[in-house]
Amino acid sequence: MLITTDRPAVPRQALTTTVAREYVHRAALSEVFLTGWEPTGRDAFTVSAQWPRSHSFYPSEHGVYDPLLLCETVRQTFPLLTHVAYGIPFGYQLSWSRLQYAVNPQAMRIEARPAELEIHAVFSDIRYRKGLPAMMTMHLEVVRSGSLLAMVSTRFGCHSPALYQRLRGSIGEVAEVFARAPQPPEPVSRSTVGRLRKQDIVLAPTPDRLRWQLRVDTSHPVLFDHALDHVPGMLLLESVRQAGLAMRSSKAGAVLPTSMDISFNRYVEFDEPCWIEAEPVDTAASDGSRRTIRVNALQGGSFAFSASAELADVSSL
């Protein structure tokens, strides 16, 4: 005999989840930081995101979120919106041309709960090819609990599989290129770049104190969570941060890259050494709490990227 009992109606509650990992070009669900999106106007959108209180690669041991976690969140935002709002098919390749950001350190502090973010994105200077965006600029305001956390501007290209194959020439299939990437050289010391794990160090020493070989470890689970045929932009951003850390005096404390301006000029390949060169810029704060550096990457006799970054002493934030 079937027995039924009346139960009071339970009000529906909106549940939070991440966006599909395919939209942000990630293999690991745990590395997806975006939780939703909605259009707010012509070429304007609001994207929601959540940051964990700790992360395996973007450290937060100083009580402040890592600004490169912001950069990865931005990197996820442009594939999401190009796919869902502009109809870019899966299989297209997105490539950074320029990235600029500046953070408000006070809004970056870690609190008792994961950080909930609103990302207000506006696209401009869109160039179309065959009805789809081929090049776009995206300006973002990142807000946390009503406070401005960061301002970001980025420009990137969207390449069809056929165009990408022409750009890459005879380099070969992605899986083959990835599989034959050489083993990375021995890294600089952990204390030099403030990293506890050898795998997280992206610089190898040279006789020149301000010059390093880029160290590319394709087994890294965050920087390479899927196969690529070139060095990813997030690894290049990390090389700028680590170059800044390596330049500091042995008595200096922890620093954060509170702003960065980087132009990507060409793909960085696996099969040839890439050299990271750094120099200080004479714009340090009078109390030494902030300083600016310039970092260039050279491969095959040409500049792969050029960057400037402001580094702030964590104790001064």
N, C-alpha and C positions, 0 to 999 in steps of 0.2 A: 504494500500500500504506500502510495506517494503522500508524504506529509509536507505541507508548505506552511510557512509562517510569514506573516507580514514583517518586513523590516523597514525602518525609517530610511527615507532617501538620503544618500550620502552626497553632499555637494561635490561637484567636479572640481578638481584642483589642477591648475596648469602645471605640467611637469617640464622640467628643464632637461635638455639633452644637448649634445654637441651637433653641429652640422655634420653631414656625411664626410668621412675622411677623404673621399675621392675629390670633393670640391676644393680641398686645401692642399692637395697633392702630398698626402701623408699616408704611410702604410700603417702606422701604429695609432690606434684610437686614443691612447694615453697622451699623444702629442698634439691632439686637436684642441685648440683653445677657444675657438669660436662656437657660440651657442645659438645664434639666430641672426636674422637680418630682415629689414623691411625697407621699401622705398619711401622717401620723404619728399621727393620733388624730382624735377628733370635732372637726371644724372646725379642725384643725391640719395644717400642711403644712411640708415643707422644699423650698425652691426653690434651685437652684444658678444661679450667675451668674458671668460673667467680665468684668472691666474691661480694656480695652486700655491700654497704657502711655502712649498719647497719644490725644487726640481733637480733632477740628476745632473743636468749640464749648465743651466742658468742659475747660478748660486744666489742664495739670499741669506747667507750666514751673518751678514752685518745688520740685519733688521731692515734692509731696504731691497726692494725688487731689483733685479738685474735689468738695466736698460736694453740689453740685447733680447730679453724676453719680449719687450715691446716690439723690437724689430722683427722677431719671428711672428708675432701676432699680426703685424702689418703685412709680412710676406704671405700669411694665410688669407688676409683680407682681399688682396687683389685677385687671386685665382677664384675665390668664392664668388665675388661680384661679377667677374668677367663671365663665369659659367652661368650663374643663375639669372643675371640681369641683362647681359649682352649676348648671350647665346653662343659663346665660344665653346666649340665641341671639346670633349675629352680627346687627348692626343696632341693638342696644340701645346707648344712650348712657350713659356713666359720667361722673359729675360729682363733683369734689372738694367737700367741705364744710369739712374741716379737715385740716391736716397739721402734725405736730410731729416734730422730729428733733433728735438730739444725737449728735455723732460723737466718737470717741476719736482725736485727731489722730495719735498714735503709730502706730495701725494703718492710717492712711491713706497712709503713705509708699510711694512707688513703688520697686519692687525690679526685679531683673533679668528677671523673667517677669511676664506679665499676672496681675492679682490674681484668685484663685479665691475665690468667696464662697459661704457657706451662709446662706440666709435662712430663719429659723424664724418662720413666720407663724401667728397664731391669730386667728380671727374671733370676734366677740362682738356682742351687741345687734343681731342680725339681724332685720329686719322684712320679712315676706313679703307679696307681693301676687300673688294668683292662682297660688300655688305656687312663685313665684320670688322671690329676694331683691330688695327695693326699696331698702333702706338697710342698710349694714353698717359695722362698725368693724373695723379690722385692726391688730393689734399685731405688731411685728416686732423680732427680734433678728438683727442681721447680724454674722456671724462670719467672720474671715479667719485662716487658719492657727492655729486654736484660740483666738484673741484676739477679744474683743468689739470690733467696729468701730463699731457704731451701734445706738441704740435709736430706734424710729420708731413713731408711732401716727397713723393716718389714718382718716377717716370719709368715705364717699362713697355716692352714690345710683346706682341702676341704673334707667334709664328706657326703657320700651318705645317703639317708634317713634311710636305714637299719643299716648302721654303726652308724649313730648318735643315733638311738634308742638304740643300744647296749651300746653306751657310756653313755647315760643318764639313762639306767636301767629302773626302774619302776616308774620314776618320774611322768608320766602321759602325757596326751595330752597338747599341748602348750596352747590352749584356757583355759583349766581347771586350769593349773598351774598359768597362768596369772591372772585369775579371783579370785583365792583364795590367792593372794599375800596380806600380812597383811598391814594395814595402817601404814604409816611412823611415827616415833616418832617426837616429837617437835624438831625443828632445833636449831642450835646455832644462835646467833643474826646476823642480816643482816650486821652490821658493821664489825663483825668478819671475814667474808669471802667476803666482798665487793659486796654483792648481794642485789638488791632492792626488789625482790619478794621471798616470802617464798618458793614457789614452786621450785625455782632454787637452793635452798640450799641442799647439799647432805651430810652434817654432822650433827649429833646430839651430844650434850655435854655428857661428863662423868666426874667423879670426878678428873680424871687425865688430866692435861692441854694439854698434847701431845697425847691424845688418844680420839677417837671419835667413835660413832657407825655410820656405813654407813646408810644414809637415802635414801630409795628407794621409790620414789613416782611414781607409775606406771601410774598416770594420766598425767604426764608431756608430752606435745605435741611434743617436739623435741626428748628427750631422749627415749621416748616410743611412736613413731608415728605408731607402729603396735605391736601386741602381741608377747611376747617372753616368753621362759620358764626359763630364767636366767637373771642376771643383765648384761646389755650391757657394752662393753669395753669403750665406750665414757663416761659413767657415772663413771667408775673407774678412767679414766684419770682426770675427773673433781674433783674427791675426792683428787687426788694428788695435784692439783692446790689449792683447798680450804684448804687443810692441810697446805700448804706453807703460805697461807694468814693468817690462824689462828695462826701460829707460830710467826708472826711479832709483833713488839712492837706496842703499841697503837698510837705512833707518826709516824710510818713508812708510807710512801706514797704507791701509787699503784705499783704493781709489775706484771711482765709477766713471764710465764715459757718459757724462750727462748730455752731451750733444755730439753729433757727427755729421759730416757732409762728405759723401763718397760718390765718386763717378766711376762707373764700370766701363772700361774701354774695349775689352775683348774677353773671350772665355779663357780661363786658366786651365791648362791641360794637365793630365796626369803624367805624361811621359817625358816631361822636361822640367828641370828645376825652376822654381819660381822664387825670386829673392825679395824679401821684405826689408825695406830701408826706411829708417825713421830719423827725424830731427826735431828738436824743440823749436817752438816759435816764441819769440820774445813778447809774450802777452800774459805772463804769469801774474796772478793776483799778488798784491803787496805782502800779504801774510803767508803766501806759499800754498794756500788751500786749493787753488785752481791753476791749471796750466794747460797750454794748448800745444799739440804736437801735429806734425805732418808726416804721413806715411805713404810710401809709394810701393807698388809691386811691379817687378820687372820679370818678364819671361820672353825668351827668344829675342832679346834686344829691343823690346818695346814695353811701354807702360800698360800693364793689365788693369790697374786701378790706381786712383789717386784719392787720398782722404785727408781730412783734418778732423781732429777730435779734441774736445775739452774734457779734461780729467779733473774730477773734484775729489778732494780728500773726504772720505766717509765721515770722519770725526767732525768735520765742519758743517755737515748737512743738518 
